[in-house]
Amino acid sequence: MERLADYIVYNLPFLQQIPRVIVDLIIMLFFATCMLLFWVALFAGITSWVERRVAGRIQSRIGPNRVGPQGFLQWIADGLKCFLKEDFVPAAADKKLFLLAPYIVFAGMFAVFVVVPFGDGLIISNLNIGIFYVLAISSLVVVGILMSGWSSNNKWSLLGGMRSAAQIVSYEIPVSLAILPVILLTGSLGMQDIIRAQGPYPWQWFAFHNPFTFIAFFIFFIGALAEGNRTPFDIPEAESELVAGYNTEYSGMRFVFFFFAEWANLYIIAALTVTLFLGGWNTPAHLYTNLFGLLHRSVDVAGTFVFILKSLFLVFVIIWIRWTLPRLRVDQMMDVCWKYFVPFSFANIVGTIIWMVLADAAPVLGYVRYILFVVGLMVPLAIAMKITRNFRLAKSEIHLNPFI
């Protein structure tokens, strides 16, 4: 879809009689509608069901299982229920800002999909400043959250909005700095260029390129969770303290839009992590097509499947983390950001520059990525061993059937 507008105009001659600005606007609106209805909305709804099912299994319960087969239609039932609820606006609220805030939050998330790649060439707009665009447009979320907290005329909502703004703005700094080593290695801000600079095999991914990108990978992923208001960083909600935080006064579909954006944001976090550090849509087939100058549609389909599969796996990891770790305190959350992530991020940038200079002089440093790949494999192995040990000590039964 990189040159989709040119392709459509070329194959439909009657469009050539219409001003190009109008044609581009129609195409943009069409694909925005498709993304909204058939990807963002569908993904957010199904993810809400998956998350509740996974949470149930982690907490030794079943989760939603009444509406539809295995409770799969529960997300539709919840959506209809919220759609039929009264859209309540507090009497003392700033009505215009109150009504607008959820859509600002959603727009800040939804607009990021413009540069999220789904495959080789399968991207709405391959901007040469893709990463910069993501960092800029996602800042709208802060504006919407502050608007919702302030316009509610509720001190608890205002406190939740201020805490959320402080959290998101703080973690934007280490997240942005964690991206810089990747930009240095790639020499480009384009999402597709970053993917093409990596290889199809895990030891060719930027996550294992050198010790500094290895650390940057974890800083980016954890910082993105904090920006996305995911446990253990869901301080703005903090139900026990703030009664839901900045969206306390919302009801009906406007209340849903906040969580709609949060669940759809899971894929954005996962997709950006895959793009920057985990090889994107690269497959061994892409390597051979580059060698022999061939291009097959099946290769593009395989790359899209690989990219989505990697992203969905990370979405599961994010859900797993949420229902495993307890919430941090506010001071702990800020300590992690300013005392650890920010200094380490600056060190990673300097270290990557030095590594690039030394790697040119000593090619043997290129073998370090294999060591880092082995270290990376040891992390999930250690987690699996810890889980197995806990099950054995607790004498718990393990049910592998997900349809219980």
Buried (B, 14 or more C-beta within 10 A) or exposed (E): BBEBBEEBBEEEEEBEEEEEEEBEEBBBEEBBEEBBEEBBBEBBBBBBBBBBBBBBBBEEEBBBBEBBEBBBBBBBBBBEEBEEBEEEBBEEBBEEBBBBBBBBBBBBBBBBBBBBBBBBBBBBBBBEEBBBBBBEBBEBBBBBBBBBBBBBBBEBBBBBBBBBBBBBEBBBBBBBBBBBBBBBBBEBBBBBBBBBBBBBBBBBBBBBBBBBBBBBBBBBBBBBBBBBBBBBBBBBBBEEBBEBBBBBBBBBBBBBBBBBBBBBBBBBBBBBBBBBBBBBBBBEBBBEBEEEEEEEEEBBBBBBBBBBEBBBEBBBBBBBBBBEEEBBEBEEBBEBBBEEBBEBBEBBBEBBBEBBEEBEEEEEBEEBBEEBBEEBEEEEEEEEEEEEEEEEEEEEEEEEEEEE
